[in-house]
């Protein structure tokens, strides 16, 4: 398993310093969102209560966790705690082998839009899906067609669709959209008020065109997710680390994202077994501390 530090200063990658010279200062705590997958073992009620106790104003909700409690109960929990939903994850997975399967996936995405609307979420994150065969170009066309079909429904319900490009290592299983450029070009076929791009540091840090593409995405950025890339890599899915434990220039990327006009919630989204095994009462304040120190 990839190394992860769960205490300040325990990792050579984390120094507690405020960033490199000339880097922006800490982001406002009022923008912090705790992505629910970061506490994969906890239910929505536990996450909401912990965030409320520790002054984290946003949560990002995953649909499989939402299904455990139901939309109405979730909406009440969030309202009573005074928390807002930065995003719902996930929609997408548009490519499929048959027309009937693709239609069924559109219907599932409509349900996801309804859930996002019911929770007052700012965006539905789209993990676009992989090719059902070896034809990745055809899969990319299916993604574009699927988003185009979903747009009117999302627009009517006031939900923004956020296309999240994923690291190329996920192209065969999770998303054939692997770069900001691809995501931006798909989004530009639609109204910016309805379709945009989600920038996740784990997926985009490596891109040689990263900063140019963030600039080109001005007005299209609808989400910003942070974690760190640990080395060595043993499992690309579970390799995300706590901010400051890896090699990503988090503050430089945040500055570029903000330079492109994004001023919304910043989600901490971590897939890592050691993080998942951490009690939520330890995890939430640690996430907040690292967000302020490293993002």
Short mmCIF file of the C-alpha atoms (twelve columns), coordinates in Angstrom:
data_MODEL
# 
_entry.id   MODEL 
# 
loop_
_atom_site.group_PDB 
_atom_site.id 
_atom_site.type_symbol 
_atom_site.label_atom_id 
_atom_site.label_alt_id 
_atom_site.label_comp_id 
_atom_site.label_asym_id 
_atom_site.label_seq_id 
_atom_site.Cartn_x 
_atom_site.Cartn_y 
_atom_site.Cartn_z 
_atom_site.pdbx_PDB_model_num 
ATOM 1   C CA . UNK A 1   0.000   0.000  0.000   1 
ATOM 2   C CA . UNK A 2   1.211   3.495  -0.806  1 
ATOM 3   C CA . UNK A 3   2.609   5.509  2.071   1 
ATOM 4   C CA . UNK A 4   0.246   7.957  3.702   1 
ATOM 5   C CA . UNK A 5   0.899   10.252 6.644   1 
ATOM 6   C CA . UNK A 6   -1.928  10.767 9.083   1 
ATOM 7   C CA . UNK A 7   -0.103  13.031 11.499  1 
ATOM 8   C CA . UNK A 8   1.527   16.393 10.797  1 
ATOM 9   C CA . UNK A 9   5.216   16.146 10.061  1 
ATOM 10  C CA . UNK A 10  5.228   12.320 9.953   1 
ATOM 11  C CA . UNK A 11  5.968   12.261 6.246   1 
ATOM 12  C CA . UNK A 12  8.997   13.714 4.444   1 
ATOM 13  C CA . UNK A 13  6.501   15.194 1.978   1 
ATOM 14  C CA . UNK A 14  4.741   17.267 4.620   1 
ATOM 15  C CA . UNK A 15  6.537   20.061 6.434   1 
ATOM 16  C CA . UNK A 16  3.654   22.169 7.624   1 
ATOM 17  C CA . UNK A 17  5.105   25.083 5.657   1 
ATOM 18  C CA . UNK A 18  2.783   27.579 3.941   1 
ATOM 19  C CA . UNK A 19  4.052   26.832 0.448   1 
ATOM 20  C CA . UNK A 20  6.791   27.984 -1.848  1 
ATOM 21  C CA . UNK A 21  7.783   31.660 -2.167  1 
ATOM 22  C CA . UNK A 22  5.219   33.591 -4.138  1 
ATOM 23  C CA . UNK A 23  2.533   30.930 -3.713  1 
ATOM 24  C CA . UNK A 24  -0.950  32.042 -2.640  1 
ATOM 25  C CA . UNK A 25  -1.913  31.898 1.010   1 
ATOM 26  C CA . UNK A 26  -4.292  29.388 2.520   1 
ATOM 27  C CA . UNK A 27  -7.758  29.194 0.994   1 
ATOM 28  C CA . UNK A 28  -10.675 30.284 3.128   1 
ATOM 29  C CA . UNK A 29  -12.080 27.594 5.440   1 
ATOM 30  C CA . UNK A 30  -15.478 28.637 4.099   1 
ATOM 31  C CA . UNK A 31  -14.642 26.883 0.806   1 
ATOM 32  C CA . UNK A 32  -13.679 23.509 2.247   1 
ATOM 33  C CA . UNK A 33  -15.760 20.514 1.202   1 
ATOM 34  C CA . UNK A 34  -15.321 17.035 2.652   1 
ATOM 35  C CA . UNK A 35  -15.856 14.540 -0.150  1 
ATOM 36  C CA . UNK A 36  -17.729 11.615 1.344   1 
ATOM 37  C CA . UNK A 37  -15.496 8.976  -0.258  1 
ATOM 38  C CA . UNK A 38  -12.625 10.226 1.942   1 
ATOM 39  C CA . UNK A 39  -14.458 8.534  4.836   1 
ATOM 40  C CA . UNK A 40  -15.627 5.519  2.865   1 
ATOM 41  C CA . UNK A 41  -16.483 3.503  5.970   1 
ATOM 42  C CA . UNK A 42  -18.726 6.200  7.429   1 
ATOM 43  C CA . UNK A 43  -22.341 6.791  6.582   1 
ATOM 44  C CA . UNK A 44  -23.726 10.138 5.491   1 
ATOM 45  C CA . UNK A 45  -25.068 10.943 8.974   1 
ATOM 46  C CA . UNK A 46  -21.622 10.415 10.537  1 
ATOM 47  C CA . UNK A 47  -19.937 12.562 7.910   1 
ATOM 48  C CA . UNK A 48  -22.470 15.369 8.195   1 
ATOM 49  C CA . UNK A 49  -22.263 15.440 11.987  1 
ATOM 50  C CA . UNK A 50  -18.450 15.402 11.989  1 
ATOM 51  C CA . UNK A 51  -18.261 18.198 9.437   1 
ATOM 52  C CA . UNK A 52  -20.704 20.300 11.428  1 
ATOM 53  C CA . UNK A 53  -18.685 19.776 14.632  1 
ATOM 54  C CA . UNK A 54  -15.408 20.749 12.989  1 
ATOM 55  C CA . UNK A 55  -16.602 23.723 10.951  1 
ATOM 56  C CA . UNK A 56  -16.468 22.177 7.486   1 
ATOM 57  C CA . UNK A 57  -19.252 23.920 5.558   1 
ATOM 58  C CA . UNK A 58  -19.645 21.638 2.523   1 
ATOM 59  C CA . UNK A 59  -19.895 17.946 1.808   1 
ATOM 60  C CA . UNK A 60  -19.738 16.119 -1.513  1 
ATOM 61  C CA . UNK A 61  -22.206 13.237 -1.575  1 
ATOM 62  C CA . UNK A 62  -21.740 9.873  -3.279  1 
ATOM 63  C CA . UNK A 63  -24.846 8.230  -4.655  1 
ATOM 64  C CA . UNK A 64  -24.209 4.776  -3.162  1 
ATOM 65  C CA . UNK A 65  -24.049 6.403  0.274   1 
ATOM 66  C CA . UNK A 66  -27.101 8.503  -0.500  1 
ATOM 67  C CA . UNK A 67  -29.039 5.336  -1.353  1 
ATOM 68  C CA . UNK A 68  -28.384 4.027  2.151   1 
ATOM 69  C CA . UNK A 69  -30.433 6.810  3.761   1 
ATOM 70  C CA . UNK A 70  -32.639 8.133  0.968   1 
ATOM 71  C CA . UNK A 71  -32.799 11.585 -0.563  1 
ATOM 72  C CA . UNK A 72  -35.405 13.033 1.808   1 
ATOM 73  C CA . UNK A 73  -33.558 11.935 4.932   1 
ATOM 74  C CA . UNK A 74  -30.259 13.183 3.502   1 
ATOM 75  C CA . UNK A 75  -31.749 16.578 2.685   1 
ATOM 76  C CA . UNK A 76  -33.051 16.878 6.269   1 
ATOM 77  C CA . UNK A 77  -29.693 15.869 7.755   1 
ATOM 78  C CA . UNK A 78  -27.869 18.444 5.688   1 
ATOM 79  C CA . UNK A 79  -30.379 21.204 6.359   1 
ATOM 80  C CA . UNK A 80  -30.441 20.587 10.105  1 
ATOM 81  C CA . UNK A 81  -26.611 20.635 10.229  1 
ATOM 82  C CA . UNK A 82  -26.401 23.825 8.176   1 
ATOM 83  C CA . UNK A 83  -24.227 22.157 5.512   1 
ATOM 84  C CA . UNK A 84  -24.321 22.605 1.753   1 
ATOM 85  C CA . UNK A 85  -23.619 20.034 -0.955  1 
ATOM 86  C CA . UNK A 86  -20.778 20.972 -3.273  1 
ATOM 87  C CA . UNK A 87  -21.403 18.079 -5.652  1 
ATOM 88  C CA . UNK A 88  -23.015 14.706 -6.151  1 
ATOM 89  C CA . UNK A 89  -20.871 11.902 -7.511  1 
ATOM 90  C CA . UNK A 90  -21.398 10.379 -9.865  1 
ATOM 91  C CA . UNK A 91  -23.186 10.544 -13.161 1 
ATOM 92  C CA . UNK A 92  -21.696 9.544  -16.489 1 
ATOM 93  C CA . UNK A 93  -20.646 6.057  -17.621 1 
ATOM 94  C CA . UNK A 94  -22.213 6.805  -20.993 1 
ATOM 95  C CA . UNK A 95  -20.533 4.277  -23.344 1 
ATOM 96  C CA . UNK A 96  -22.205 0.876  -23.668 1 
ATOM 97  C CA . UNK A 97  -22.306 -1.971 -26.158 1 
ATOM 98  C CA . UNK A 98  -25.941 -1.531 -27.262 1 
ATOM 99  C CA . UNK A 99  -28.383 1.302  -27.861 1 
ATOM 100 C CA . UNK A 100 -30.682 -0.061 -25.134 1 
ATOM 101 C CA . UNK A 101 -27.830 -0.025 -22.597 1 
ATOM 102 C CA . UNK A 102 -26.914 3.514  -23.552 1 
ATOM 103 C CA . UNK A 103 -30.535 4.616  -23.119 1 
ATOM 104 C CA . UNK A 104 -30.659 2.962  -19.714 1 
ATOM 105 C CA . UNK A 105 -27.569 4.897  -18.700 1 
ATOM 106 C CA . UNK A 106 -29.184 8.163  -19.741 1 
ATOM 107 C CA . UNK A 107 -32.145 7.320  -17.515 1 
ATOM 108 C CA . UNK A 108 -29.787 6.596  -14.629 1 
ATOM 109 C CA . UNK A 109 -28.123 9.953  -15.205 1 
ATOM 110 C CA . UNK A 110 -31.511 11.653 -15.073 1 
ATOM 111 C CA . UNK A 111 -32.077 10.076 -11.680 1 
ATOM 112 C CA . UNK A 112 -28.683 11.407 -10.602 1 
ATOM 113 C CA . UNK A 113 -29.681 14.900 -11.766 1 
ATOM 114 C CA . UNK A 114 -32.894 14.636 -9.737  1 
ATOM 115 C CA . UNK A 115 -30.928 13.645 -6.640  1 
ATOM 116 C CA . UNK A 116 -28.503 16.523 -7.092  1 
ATOM 117 C CA . UNK A 117 -31.394 18.956 -7.497  1 
ATOM 118 C CA . UNK A 118 -33.150 17.602 -4.399  1 
ATOM 119 C CA . UNK A 119 -29.991 18.143 -2.319  1 
ATOM 120 C CA . UNK A 120 -29.339 21.605 -3.719  1 
ATOM 121 C CA . UNK A 121 -26.012 20.404 -5.103  1 
ATOM 122 C CA . UNK A 122 -24.012 22.815 -7.204  1 
ATOM 123 C CA . UNK A 123 -22.853 20.173 -9.678  1 
ATOM 124 C CA . UNK A 124 -23.268 16.561 -10.762 1 
ATOM 125 C CA . UNK A 125 -19.807 15.115 -11.403 1 
ATOM 126 C CA . UNK A 126 -19.569 13.047 -14.580 1 
ATOM 127 C CA . UNK A 127 -17.129 10.141 -14.629 1 
ATOM 128 C CA . UNK A 128 -17.648 9.590  -18.309 1 
ATOM 129 C CA . UNK A 129 -17.044 5.869  -18.742 1 
ATOM 130 C CA . UNK A 130 -14.766 3.580  -20.732 1 
ATOM 131 C CA . UNK A 131 -15.112 1.836  -24.067 1 
ATOM 132 C CA . UNK A 132 -17.130 -1.408 -23.976 1 
ATOM 133 C CA . UNK A 133 -14.699 -2.789 -26.559 1 
ATOM 134 C CA . UNK A 134 -11.389 -1.615 -28.011 1 
ATOM 135 C CA . UNK A 135 -12.797 1.395  -29.861 1 
ATOM 136 C CA . UNK A 136 -11.969 4.312  -27.556 1 
ATOM 137 C CA . UNK A 137 -12.774 6.870  -30.269 1 
ATOM 138 C CA . UNK A 138 -16.313 5.500  -30.492 1 
ATOM 139 C CA . UNK A 139 -16.555 5.648  -26.695 1 
ATOM 140 C CA . UNK A 140 -15.637 9.323  -26.755 1 
ATOM 141 C CA . UNK A 141 -18.429 9.939  -29.279 1 
ATOM 142 C CA . UNK A 142 -20.854 8.113  -26.979 1 
ATOM 143 C CA . UNK A 143 -19.793 10.376 -24.125 1 
ATOM 144 C CA . UNK A 144 -20.395 13.515 -26.175 1 
ATOM 145 C CA . UNK A 145 -23.771 12.187 -27.370 1 
ATOM 146 C CA . UNK A 146 -24.790 11.157 -23.864 1 
ATOM 147 C CA . UNK A 147 -23.976 14.547 -22.377 1 
ATOM 148 C CA . UNK A 148 -25.853 16.278 -25.194 1 
ATOM 149 C CA . UNK A 149 -28.917 14.167 -24.432 1 
ATOM 150 C CA . UNK A 150 -28.696 14.902 -20.708 1 
ATOM 151 C CA . UNK A 151 -28.190 18.663 -20.986 1 
ATOM 152 C CA . UNK A 152 -31.832 19.769 -21.428 1 
ATOM 153 C CA . UNK A 153 -32.901 17.729 -18.407 1 
ATOM 154 C CA . UNK A 154 -30.114 19.137 -16.239 1 
ATOM 155 C CA . UNK A 155 -30.801 22.680 -17.411 1 
ATOM 156 C CA . UNK A 156 -34.488 22.421 -16.487 1 
ATOM 157 C CA . UNK A 157 -33.563 21.314 -12.967 1 
ATOM 158 C CA . UNK A 158 -30.803 23.859 -12.436 1 
ATOM 159 C CA . UNK A 159 -27.999 21.300 -12.105 1 
ATOM 160 C CA . UNK A 160 -24.592 21.884 -13.673 1 
ATOM 161 C CA . UNK A 161 -22.842 18.919 -15.264 1 
ATOM 162 C CA . UNK A 162 -19.142 18.715 -14.450 1 
ATOM 163 C CA . UNK A 163 -17.017 16.627 -16.815 1 
ATOM 164 C CA . UNK A 164 -14.124 15.210 -14.821 1 
ATOM 165 C CA . UNK A 165 -11.130 14.151 -16.913 1 
ATOM 166 C CA . UNK A 166 -9.303  11.240 -15.323 1 
ATOM 167 C CA . UNK A 167 -5.667  10.191 -15.362 1 
ATOM 168 C CA . UNK A 168 -4.866  8.081  -18.465 1 
ATOM 169 C CA . UNK A 169 -4.312  5.105  -16.166 1 
ATOM 170 C CA . UNK A 170 -8.102  4.963  -15.776 1 
ATOM 171 C CA . UNK A 171 -8.932  5.087  -19.493 1 
ATOM 172 C CA . UNK A 172 -9.659  1.369  -19.865 1 
ATOM 173 C CA . UNK A 173 -11.991 1.106  -16.875 1 
ATOM 174 C CA . UNK A 174 -13.454 4.442  -15.813 1 
ATOM 175 C CA . UNK A 175 -13.128 7.241  -18.330 1 
ATOM 176 C CA . UNK A 176 -12.078 7.667  -21.927 1 
ATOM 177 C CA . UNK A 177 -11.863 11.416 -21.227 1 
ATOM 178 C CA . UNK A 178 -8.343  11.796 -19.882 1 
ATOM 179 C CA . UNK A 179 -7.246  15.403 -20.315 1 
ATOM 180 C CA . UNK A 180 -8.556  18.854 -19.511 1 
ATOM 181 C CA . UNK A 181 -8.401  19.619 -23.212 1 
ATOM 182 C CA . UNK A 182 -10.785 16.775 -24.057 1 
ATOM 183 C CA . UNK A 183 -13.176 17.707 -21.276 1 
ATOM 184 C CA . UNK A 184 -13.110 21.384 -22.197 1 
ATOM 185 C CA . UNK A 185 -13.824 20.703 -25.867 1 
ATOM 186 C CA . UNK A 186 -16.842 18.559 -24.999 1 
ATOM 187 C CA . UNK A 187 -18.105 21.176 -22.544 1 
ATOM 188 C CA . UNK A 188 -17.716 23.987 -25.082 1 
ATOM 189 C CA . UNK A 189 -20.447 22.418 -27.187 1 
ATOM 190 C CA . UNK A 190 -22.949 23.512 -24.558 1 
ATOM 191 C CA . UNK A 191 -24.034 26.483 -22.472 1 
ATOM 192 C CA . UNK A 192 -21.435 27.247 -19.814 1 
ATOM 193 C CA . UNK A 193 -24.220 27.629 -17.266 1 
ATOM 194 C CA . UNK A 194 -25.036 23.927 -17.670 1 
ATOM 195 C CA . UNK A 195 -21.845 22.078 -18.661 1 
ATOM 196 C CA . UNK A 196 -18.374 22.632 -17.294 1 
ATOM 197 C CA . UNK A 197 -15.184 20.897 -16.221 1 
ATOM 198 C CA . UNK A 198 -14.067 19.511 -12.862 1 
ATOM 199 C CA . UNK A 199 -10.339 19.888 -12.176 1 
ATOM 200 C CA . UNK A 200 -9.028  17.136 -9.882  1 
ATOM 201 C CA . UNK A 201 -5.362  17.540 -8.983  1 
ATOM 202 C CA . UNK A 202 -4.804  13.775 -8.823  1 
ATOM 203 C CA . UNK A 203 -5.908  13.366 -12.430 1 
ATOM 204 C CA . UNK A 204 -4.400  16.457 -14.049 1 
ATOM 205 C CA . UNK A 205 -1.123  17.326 -12.277 1 
ATOM 206 C CA . UNK A 206 1.030   15.498 -14.852 1 
ATOM 207 C CA . UNK A 207 -0.379  17.226 -17.963 1 
ATOM 208 C CA . UNK A 208 2.292   19.303 -19.777 1 
ATOM 209 C CA . UNK A 209 -0.516  21.595 -20.971 1 
ATOM 210 C CA . UNK A 210 -2.085  21.906 -17.518 1 
ATOM 211 C CA . UNK A 211 -1.709  25.628 -16.912 1 
ATOM 212 C CA . UNK A 212 -2.552  26.622 -20.482 1 
ATOM 213 C CA . UNK A 213 -5.642  24.431 -20.340 1 
ATOM 214 C CA . UNK A 214 -6.793  25.815 -17.015 1 
ATOM 215 C CA . UNK A 215 -6.544  29.259 -18.522 1 
ATOM 216 C CA . UNK A 216 -8.538  28.153 -21.575 1 
ATOM 217 C CA . UNK A 217 -11.192 26.696 -19.267 1 
ATOM 218 C CA . UNK A 218 -11.964 30.108 -17.753 1 
ATOM 219 C CA . UNK A 219 -15.679 30.288 -17.099 1 
ATOM 220 C CA . UNK A 220 -16.024 26.516 -17.449 1 
ATOM 221 C CA . UNK A 221 -14.544 25.295 -14.165 1 
ATOM 222 C CA . UNK A 222 -17.361 24.020 -11.967 1 
ATOM 223 C CA . UNK A 223 -15.396 21.994 -9.417  1 
ATOM 224 C CA . UNK A 224 -11.943 21.640 -7.894  1 
ATOM 225 C CA . UNK A 225 -10.823 18.472 -6.078  1 
ATOM 226 C CA . UNK A 226 -7.591  18.049 -4.134  1 
ATOM 227 C CA . UNK A 227 -5.492  15.172 -2.832  1 
ATOM 228 C CA . UNK A 228 -1.867  14.178 -3.412  1 
ATOM 229 C CA . UNK A 229 0.001   11.685 -5.597  1 
ATOM 230 C CA . UNK A 230 2.031   9.280  -3.481  1 
ATOM 231 C CA . UNK A 231 5.212   7.518  -4.580  1 
ATOM 232 C CA . UNK A 232 5.891   4.734  -5.204  1 
ATOM 233 C CA . UNK A 233 2.583   3.762  -6.822  1 
ATOM 234 C CA . UNK A 234 1.239   0.300  -6.027  1 
ATOM 235 C CA . UNK A 235 -2.459  0.743  -6.864  1 
ATOM 236 C CA . UNK A 236 -3.417  3.720  -8.981  1 
ATOM 237 C CA . UNK A 237 -6.984  3.833  -7.662  1 
ATOM 238 C CA . UNK A 238 -5.987  3.795  -3.992  1 
ATOM 239 C CA . UNK A 239 -2.838  5.890  -4.362  1 
ATOM 240 C CA . UNK A 240 -4.275  9.257  -3.342  1 
ATOM 241 C CA . UNK A 241 -2.623  10.754 -0.305  1 
ATOM 242 C CA . UNK A 242 -3.375  13.424 2.240   1 
ATOM 243 C CA . UNK A 243 -2.385  16.822 0.912   1 
ATOM 244 C CA . UNK A 244 1.304   17.442 1.563   1 
ATOM 245 C CA . UNK A 245 2.306   13.771 1.532   1 
ATOM 246 C CA . UNK A 246 3.026   13.558 -2.190  1 
ATOM 247 C CA . UNK A 247 4.482   15.392 -5.145  1 
ATOM 248 C CA . UNK A 248 1.679   17.600 -6.526  1 
ATOM 249 C CA . UNK A 249 2.179   21.389 -6.625  1 
ATOM 250 C CA . UNK A 250 -1.195  21.938 -4.995  1 
ATOM 251 C CA . UNK A 251 -0.948  25.670 -4.344  1 
ATOM 252 C CA . UNK A 252 0.328   26.438 -7.812  1 
ATOM 253 C CA . UNK A 253 -2.603  24.539 -9.310  1 
ATOM 254 C CA . UNK A 254 -5.062  26.265 -6.977  1 
ATOM 255 C CA . UNK A 255 -3.690  29.646 -8.029  1 
ATOM 256 C CA . UNK A 256 -4.231  28.724 -11.685 1 
ATOM 257 C CA . UNK A 257 -7.744  27.462 -11.008 1 
ATOM 258 C CA . UNK A 258 -8.617  30.675 -9.221  1 
ATOM 259 C CA . UNK A 259 -6.938  32.669 -11.985 1 
ATOM 260 C CA . UNK A 260 -9.390  31.034 -14.374 1 
ATOM 261 C CA . UNK A 261 -12.239 32.434 -12.309 1 
ATOM 262 C CA . UNK A 262 -13.162 29.531 -10.041 1 
ATOM 263 C CA . UNK A 263 -14.028 30.614 -6.504  1 
ATOM 264 C CA . UNK A 264 -16.276 27.741 -5.427  1 
ATOM 265 C CA . UNK A 265 -15.893 24.873 -2.974  1 
ATOM 266 C CA . UNK A 266 -12.636 22.924 -2.813  1 
ATOM 267 C CA . UNK A 267 -13.289 19.226 -2.262  1 
ATOM 268 C CA . UNK A 268 -10.865 16.906 -0.504  1 
ATOM 269 C CA . UNK A 269 -11.342 13.542 -2.218  1 
ATOM 270 C CA . UNK A 270 -9.060  10.693 -1.146  1 
ATOM 271 C CA . UNK A 271 -9.086  7.012  -2.067  1 
ATOM 272 C CA . UNK A 272 -6.617  5.362  0.310   1 
ATOM 273 C CA . UNK A 273 -7.138  2.453  2.683   1 
ATOM 274 C CA . UNK A 274 -5.128  4.008  5.516   1 
ATOM 275 C CA . UNK A 275 -7.245  7.147  5.272   1 
ATOM 276 C CA . UNK A 276 -10.442 5.107  5.144   1 
ATOM 277 C CA . UNK A 277 -9.364  3.217  8.263   1 
ATOM 278 C CA . UNK A 278 -8.898  6.458  10.215  1 
ATOM 279 C CA . UNK A 279 -11.690 7.280  12.702  1 
ATOM 280 C CA . UNK A 280 -13.757 10.132 11.374  1 
ATOM 281 C CA . UNK A 281 -13.189 12.237 14.503  1 
ATOM 282 C CA . UNK A 282 -9.480  12.156 13.682  1 
ATOM 283 C CA . UNK A 283 -9.889  12.392 9.938   1 
ATOM 284 C CA . UNK A 284 -12.072 15.481 9.539   1 
ATOM 285 C CA . UNK A 285 -9.861  17.852 11.580  1 
ATOM 286 C CA . UNK A 286 -6.770  16.433 9.842   1 
ATOM 287 C CA . UNK A 287 -8.321  17.134 6.439   1 
ATOM 288 C CA . UNK A 288 -9.062  20.692 7.526   1 
ATOM 289 C CA . UNK A 289 -5.532  21.181 8.860   1 
ATOM 290 C CA . UNK A 290 -3.862  19.902 5.691   1 
ATOM 291 C CA . UNK A 291 -6.239  21.905 3.492   1 
ATOM 292 C CA . UNK A 292 -5.162  25.091 5.248   1 
ATOM 293 C CA . UNK A 293 -1.464  24.178 5.346   1 
ATOM 294 C CA . UNK A 294 -0.988  22.688 1.888   1 
ATOM 295 C CA . UNK A 295 -3.755  23.846 -0.454  1 
# 
